[in-house]
Amino acid sequence: MPGATEIYICYPGQAIRDGKVEYSGLETRDEAEADAASRVRNDPTIAKIAYYAVKEDGSFRSLYSFENPHAAKVPKRRSALDDLNPPSEGVPRKKPLFQRIRAIFEED
C-alpha cells in the first residue's frame, strides 16, 4: 500500500488533533499494535495513540487506536483562591475599613 502512516501521540487531556504527529512506514494493524505497545512501554505518560494509513490521493483509514488506562489523569487546575480559607460561621468578621472609620464619627 503506497502512502504513509500518521501516528498521533496524545498525553492526558489532549485531543487527537492536538497530539504530536509522526510519520512511519507501518502498513498493517499488527505492526501498529506492536509499535503502540513499544511506545507506551518507553513513555508510560502517553494517554492515547492513533494510527491512520494515508494514501497519496489524501484519503485515509484508521489502522489502530490504543488508549492507555494507566496514563496519569489530567491534573485539576488550581486557582489562587483555592488556598484561601473562608472564615467559619462562628467567627465574627471584621468590618471593612470604611465602616470602622465611619463608626468613629457617628459615635458622638
C-alpha positions in Angstrom: 0.0 0.0 0.0 1.7 3.2 -1.1 1.5 6.2 1.2 2.4 6.7 4.8 1.1 6.1 8.3 0.3 9.1 10.5 0.8 8.4 14.2 -1.0 10.8 16.6 0.5 10.6 20.1 -1.6 12.3 22.8 -0.9 13.0 26.5 -3.6 13.2 29.2 -6.2 15.9 28.5 -5.1 16.3 24.9 -7.4 15.7 21.9 -6.2 13.6 18.9 -5.9 16.7 16.7 -3.7 18.4 19.3 -1.4 15.4 19.6 2.1 15.1 18.3 2.2 13.8 14.8 4.8 11.4 13.5 5.1 9.5 10.2 6.0 5.9 9.6 6.0 3.2 7.0 3.8 0.8 9.0 1.3 -1.0 6.8 -0.7 -3.4 9.0 -2.7 -3.3 12.1 -0.3 -5.9 13.8 2.7 -3.6 13.1 0.8 -0.6 14.5 -0.3 -2.6 17.6 3.3 -3.7 18.3 4.6 -0.1 17.7 2.0 1.3 20.2 3.0 -1.3 22.9 6.6 -0.3 22.4 5.9 3.4 22.6 3.8 3.1 25.7 6.4 0.9 27.4 9.1 3.6 26.7 6.8 6.5 27.7 4.1 5.5 30.1 2.6 9.0 30.2 1.1 8.6 26.7 -2.6 8.5 27.1 -3.7 7.6 23.5 -2.1 6.7 20.2 -3.9 6.6 16.9 -2.6 5.2 13.6 -4.0 6.3 10.2 -3.0 5.0 6.9 -2.9 7.9 4.4 -2.9 7.3 0.7 -1.3 9.6 -1.9 -4.7 10.9 -3.0 -5.4 12.2 0.6 -7.8 9.6 1.7 -7.1 7.8 4.9 -8.4 5.0 7.1 -7.8 4.1 10.8 -5.3 1.3 11.3 -5.2 1.1 15.1 -6.1 3.1 18.1 -4.8 2.5 21.7 -5.9 4.2 25.0 -3.5 3.7 27.9 -5.6 3.0 31.1 -2.6 3.6 33.3 -1.7 7.1 32.0 -1.9 9.8 34.6 -5.1 11.7 34.8 -5.3 15.4 33.9 -4.3 17.4 37.0 -7.0 19.6 38.4 -6.4 23.3 37.7 -5.9 25.3 40.9 -6.7 28.9 41.3 -5.2 31.4 43.7 -8.5 31.4 45.6 -8.2 27.7 46.5 -5.7 28.5 49.2 -7.9 31.0 51.0 -9.9 29.6 53.8 -13.2 31.3 54.2 -14.0 32.2 57.9 -16.3 29.8 59.7 -19.8 30.9 60.6 -19.0 31.2 64.4 -16.0 33.6 64.0 -17.1 37.3 63.9 -15.9 39.1 60.8 -14.0 42.3 60.9 -15.9 45.4 59.4 -14.4 47.0 56.4 -12.1 49.9 57.0 -14.5 52.5 55.7 -17.2 51.3 58.1 -14.8 51.4 61.0 -13.8 55.0 60.2 -17.4 56.0 59.7 -18.3 54.4 63.1 -15.8 56.6 64.9 -17.5 59.8 63.6 -21.0 58.5 64.3 -20.5 57.7 67.9 -20.9 61.3 69.0 
